[in-house]
Amino acid sequence: MGFAALTILDNCVQGMSHLTVEERTKMATKKKSSSAKKSSGRKKSSGQKYSPSASKNVETEMKEMKRGTLKSGRSGKKVTNPKQAIAIGLSKARKEGKKVPAKAS
């Protein structure tokens, strides 16, 4: 290995000054090979997670929130948090049977 390669490996394995150069190179090569396996083994999702009509639901709820007319479920209180408006929109989309991932509760 050349000097430039060793300096790059040293930068990759920072905080391990007590190790020899050979040990650092072994650790760096192990890290590179394991990370390459993880990224190639991932399953790619097929298509969109959310249907366009589900996005439309969320958009509608956001507009209602900005107007100040969006109310929450049972209590009927005004919604002021954008995350809550998104959750309401996704919930309505699920009830209508649109393509939306399951709740991550």
N, C-alpha and C positions, 0 to 999 in steps of 0.2 A: 504494500500500500504506500502511496505517496504521502508527502507531507500535507497537501491540501485535503486529502481524504481523511487523514487523522484529525485535522482541526475541525472538519465538519462533524466527525463522529464525536469529538470532544464536546462540541456545542450541543449535540443531540442528547448526550448523557451528562448533563450538568449536575453538580452537587454530589458527584461520586469521586472526589479527588483522592480518596483512600485506595482506590482500585488501580491496578496496573493498566497500561495501555492495552495489553492483550485482553484483559477482562472487560474493559470498556468496549472494545471492538466486538467481542462476542455478544455482549448485552445489546449493543446497538443493532447488530444484524438480526438478533432474535426479535427485537421490537419491530423492525422493518418487515420481517416475514410474517409475524402474527397480525400486524395491522393490515397487510395486503390480503390475507385470508378473510378477515372480517368483512372488508368492503366488497369483496367479490362474492361472498356467500349470502349477501342480502337479497331478499326477494323484492323485486320491483312491483310497485302497485300498478294495477291495470286501470288506466283511465283516471277520471276525477274522483275525489272522495265525496264531493258534494255535487248534487245535480244543480243545473242552472236555475231551476225553479225554487230550490231550497235557498239559493243565494238571493233570489228575488224576495223570498219571505223575510230573510234577515235584513235586507235593504229596506223593506217596508217598515219593519219594526224600528229600525234606526231612525227613519224619518219621523215616525210617530214620537219617538223619544225626544228628538230635537224640537219637535213642535210642542211637546209637553202634554201630549194626549195619551201616551202609553201608560197603562196601569198594570200592576202586577196581579197575579192570580187571585187568591181568596181575599186578601186584605184590601185590594183595590187602590193601594197607594201608588203615587206617581213614581215611575222609574226614572232615575237620574244617572245611573251607571251604564256606560256603553256595553260592558261585558254582560250585564243582566239583559239588555235589549237583544244582544246576539243569542243568548241562551233561550230567550222567549221565542225568537224567530226559528231557531233550530228545533225547539220543542214542538212548535206548530207544524213544521215541515215533517217531523217524525209522525205526528198524529195523522197527517194527510197521506202518509205512505211514500214520501219522497225519499230519494237516495241520500241518506245522511248516516255517518258512522254512529255506532252505539255510544251511549253516554259513558264517559270515563269516570265513573263515580267511585 
